[in-house]
Amino acid sequence: MKLHQFFSILIFNFFTCTLHAQLYIAGESYFSENEYVEYMHGNLPLILSASHGGYLKPSELKDRDCEGCTYIMDSRTQELTRDLYERLHELTNCYPYAVYNLLHRSKLDANRDKDIAADGDPLAEQAWEYYHQRIIETREHFENQETKALFLDFHGHGHEIQRIELGYLMSKSELTQDDTTLGSDVFRDRSSIRNLSQNNLNNFSFIDLLRGSVSLGTIFEDNQIPTVPSLQDPFPKVNDQYFSGGYNTFQYGSLDDSKTDAIQIEIHRDVRLDDDQRGELVGQLAESIIEYMELHYDRNFRNLNCVISTVSPPVDEKSIVLFPNPLNDVLYLSQKTDLILVYNALGQMIAKEEGSDRINLSFLDKGNYWIHLIGHSGMSQYNKLTKI
């Protein structure tokens, strides 16, 4: 094959892949059709979800009417999750991912399977699909990058005891088991943090992560947030009400050997409904979550060097062609550029080359990366690169 033919094929494949790509920018909002669901793009290995905090009751959607269904919204959970998103950004200079169901629970319950969630309404089903597809795509993104991530599903409870309830798919009766029994592989492998218990930075056990000194509940308690399960409050008592996790926790946790874990966070009523208390809680939650992520997922979580755009924008006819892609060692450019920057899945810059038409990337692990090319006269181009 002649060189010009090789370049023609590369350019055709490049345009086919990128001209149809959705451009997502971290910190920006994107909406489903009819704006029933809002998705906020991120660049941290953290996904926030608020499925029961919506207010919209559009007349074109029928009211849900299903046996055993709940129609009451989780008041102020949307506001709390939005404030937490912003607070995490302030503390890390990066953004988590987030998805908000803007519909009232009487119209859509985004923490149920589609049949019950939408009760057969086509527009509600469309919103449900958008909500869950954004989570699935984000989860798959981290899976493809072989990056551990955490999905946090925020809800509100009206139980008598004013404390946070963390759901790991462990029932109230299961949590009453002694540490030896509950710490067995049988219970661990049915939890929503299965992967974390097998693969965390300091080799902590499942019990350590569930209700030990390094669990999320204990970190919350240490930051003045009463929580069950935790070292201070290891399990709900016989007559206590308790939510163990729902559809989203089951679907997006690591039961299926995914690298994304999930925890349902049920916030007590009094602190949600008081603006001052809720504001204080958001700060406590943000600090606690960062501490948890640094302890178990990424020691540099607070100081990641994040980039704004994580999906390549469309390109024009003057774009520089990169080859070969997939790559083994040296990456070549069709022309010299002022600066070549290489980012990993978390947006961390891991390599750069100045004033060249090539860069040696033989040291990279297998996976997907982003190449940012910068030239004079304001030229800026992103390309996705696969290392094999």
N, C-alpha and C positions, 0 to 999 in steps of 0.2 A: 504494500500500500504506500502511495506517495504521501509526502508530508502534508501537502495541501488537502488531500482527501481525508487524512487523519484529523486535521483541524476542522474540516467541514462537519465531520461526524460529531466531534466534541462539542462544537458550537450548537448543532441541532439538538443534541441531548441536553445541553445546558439550558437552552431556551425552553425546551419542552418541560423541564422540571421546575424552572423558576418563575416563568411568566404566570403560572397558575397558582403559585404559592400564596398563602395568606400571610400578610405582614402583621405580626404581633409585636408590640412594643411594651416592654415592662413598665408597669405603672399606669397603663392606659386601659380604658373600658371598651368592651365589645358586647353587642347585644344580639339576642335572638330575634327572629322575625316577630313583629308586634311588640318588641321590647319587654317581654315577660321574664326574661332571664338576663342577668348581667354577668359577664366574665371579665376578670381583671388578670392580665398577663403578668408573669413574674420572672424572676431569675434566681430564686432561692429554692432549695429542695424542701419546700413546705407548701402545702395546699390547705386553704381555709374554705369551709363550706357553711352556708347558712340557709337551710332548706325550709324553715318554718317561720321566717320573719317577714314575709311579704305582706303588702297592704292592698295590692290591686285586686279589684273585683269586677273585671270587665263584663258587660252584659252579654257579649257574644260567647262567653264560656258558661256552660251550665254549672250549677252547683253539684258537687260530688254528693252521692247518696248511696253509700255502700255499707254493708253490715260490718259493724265493729270499727268503722272509720272514726277518726278524730278530726274535728274541723276548727279547733281553737288555735290561733297563732301563738308562737312563742315570742311574747312581747319583748321588744328592744334587742332581740338577738341579731337582727340585721345591723342595727346601729353599733352594737358592741363589736361585731366582727369587722365592720368597716373601720372603726376607731383602732382596733387591734392591728389591722393591715397597715394603717398609717403610722402607728407607733413602732411597729417592727421596722418599717422603712426608715424612720428617724434614727433608730438605734443601730441599724446595719448599713444604711445607705444603699440597700438592695430591696427587692420587693418579693413577698410571697406570691403565690398564685391564689386566686379567690373566685368563688362562684356563688351568686346570690339568686335565690328564687324570689322574684318580685311579686309573684301572685300570692294572694291570701290562701291559706290552707284549705278553705272551703272550695277553692277552684283547682288547686294542685298541691299534692303532698310529695315533695321531691325526695323523701326518705322512705319510699315504698316502691315496689315493683310497678311497672307502667300501668298494668290493668287497674290496680287499686289507686295508684297515684292520680291518674287522670280520669278514671271512671268512664272511659270510652269516648271522651270528648276529643275530637281530632286536633284542635288548637292546643289543648292542654297536653296532649301526647307529644305534639311538636316541641313544646317548651320543655317537657321532661327529657326528650331526646337531646336537645341542645345542652341542657344542664349536665347530663351525665356524659355526653360525648366530650365535653371540655375536660372533665375529670379523667376520663379514660385516655384521652390524647396526652394529657400532662403526665399521667402515670406511665404510659408507654414511652414517653420521651425519656424519663429517668431510667426506665428499664433498659432501653436501647443504649443508654450511656453507662449502664452498670453502676448507677448512682443510687444510694439509699435515700429515701425521702419519707416524709411523714404527712399523713392526711388527718386533719383535725375537723371534726363535724360538730358545729356549735348548736346547742339547743337550750331550751329553758324548761325547768320543772317547777311545779307548784307544790312540792312535798313539804311536809311540816318542818323537817330539819333543814335549816338554812346552811347548806354546804354544797360544794361542787361534787357531782357524781361522775366518775370517769368510767366509761364503758369499754371493756376489752373483749366482749362476747363471753365473759364469765358471769354466770348467774349468781344471784345472792347466796343460794345454798352452796354453790361451788366455792365461793370466796370464804365461807366459814371453815373450809377444810384446813388442816394444819399445813405448814410450809412443805413438809416432806411429801405429802400426798399431792397438794396443789402444784408443787414444783416438778412433778413427773412429766415425761414427754407427752402423755395422753392429754393433759390439760394445756400444756404449752402449745402443742400443735393445733389446738382448736381456738387459739387466741388470735386477735387481730394484730398482735406484735410478734408473731411467730419468727419472722426473719430477724427482727432486732434481737430477740433472745438468743439467736444462733450466730449473730454477726454484729457485735457492737464493739466500740473502740477499746473497752477495758475488760472484755470477757465477763461481764456481769451475768448472773443467772436470771432465769425467768422470774423467780420470786423477787430478786433484787429490783427488777424492772417493773414488776406488778405492784408491789407495796413495800419494798425495801427502802433503804436510805437514799437510793439514787433513782427512785421511781418519780414519775411526773407528779403524782399525788403528794409525795413527801416534799418535793421541791416547791409545790404550791403552798403546802403547810408552812414551810420554812420562810415563805414570803407572805405569811399572814393570811392565807386563803384556806379556810377549812375544807377538807377534801376527803372523800372515800373512793377507792381504797388508798391508804397511805400507811406509813409506819405509825403515825399517831392514831389513825382510825382505819384499821386493816380490813374491816368488812361491815356491811350493814347488819344490824341486829334483826332478830326474828320478825318483829312487827314494823320494821322500817321499810319505806318505799324506796325503790332503787331501779334505775334504768341501766341495763347492761350493754346497750349498743343495738343499733337497728340495721336496716337494709344497707345504708351507705358504709357503715363500719364493716359489715360482712363482705360487701362487694369490693371495697378498696383497701382492705387490710391485706396482710401477707399470708392468709390461709392457703392461697394457691401458689406459695413459694415466690410471690412477687417480692421485689426489694422495697416496696412502699408499705409501710405500716399504717395503721389507722387507730384513732382513739376518739370515742364520742365524748364530748364535754357538755354536760348538763349543768347549766348555771341556775342557782337558786333565785327565787322571785324577788325578794326584797332588794338585793343588790342590783338587779337588772332594772328595776323600775325607778330607782332613785338616781338622778343624773350625776350627782356628786360621787356617790358610792360606785356607780358604774365607771366613771372616769378614773377613779383610783384603782379599781379592779383591772382595767385595761392595762395600766402601767405595770401592775404586779404580774399579770398574765404574760405580757411581752418579755419582761426580764426573766421570768421562769421558763418560758419556752426557749429562749436563747440559751439559757444555762443548760437545759435538757438537750438541745441540739448539739451544743459544743461538747457535752459529756459523752454522748452516744453516737452522733452522726458525723460531725465535722468539727474538729477543734478550732478551725478558723471561721466558724459560721458568722460571727459578729464582724469579721474583717475580710469577707470575700470581696474580690475585685470584680464587681459585676458590670456587664455591658448592658446597654439599653435595649438593643434589638437582638433577638435570638432567632429570628427567621429571616432568610435573605429576601430583600425586596426585588421586584422585577428589575431587569437590566436592559440597557440599550445596546445598539449595534456596536458601540465602541468598547464594550466590556472586554476585560482581559480574560483570556482562557487559561485555566489551570489544568495540568496533566502530569502524570496519570492520576485518575481518581476513579476507583480506589487506589490508595497509595501504599507502597512498601517502604521507601526511604526518602529519596529526594523529590520535592515538588517543584515543577517547572512552571514558569509563566510565559505567555506568548509575547510579552514585552516587559522591559524593566519598569519597576515602580519605586517610588521613594521609600515606602515602608510596608513591610509585610508583618502583620500581627496574627498570632494564633491563639484562640481561646478554647477552653474545654467546655463541657456541658453546663457548668455552673457560672460561666462567664468570666472565669479567671484567665488572665493573659499568661501563657506558659512559654511562648517563644516569640522572637521578633528578628527581622533581618532588614537592614537599611540599604537602599540603592542597589537592588539586585533583581534578577529575573529567576531566582531559585532559592530554596531553603531546605536544609537537611532536617527531616523530621523522623529519622530512623528510630529515635529514642521514644517516640510516642507509643502508648499502649493501643491495642485494638479498640476501635470505637469511632464515634462521630465527633467532629470538631468544626469550628468556624474560623475561616480565614478572612481577615479584614485587610484590604489593599487600600493604601492611601497614596495619592499622587499630588503633584502640583496642580494649581488651578482648581482646587477643591474636589478633585476626583476621590470618591469613596465607594468601595464595592465590597459586598459580603458574599462569600461562597461557602457552601457546606462541603466538608471533606471527610471521607471515610478512610480510616487506617486499617489495613488488613495484616 
